[in-house]
């Protein structure tokens, strides 16, 4: 979306969403948070922000992924920051990037997104 290829991004997002089943038996899946944050990100790209928010709320209510080394879901904060940035809500986007960086201060995606957004705000 940030590269002004919105139609192509939406097509890929919709294709990706077809691979996420409506109901997942999480007794056998040890990363429920990852599934919902990924779906939320895809919904953002496809333009369905209501479903994206539903997915992001689910991430906040489930247990962390098995093997996760962080105290919070950095991918959730990345996806929410991206959503707010696309909506033009730059302060909220910065807050999300900063929350993610609290858990993973050297995450290159979060660092780059924050720096790029700060540069955009300065202009």
Beta strands, then each sheet from edge to edge (+ up, - down):
end
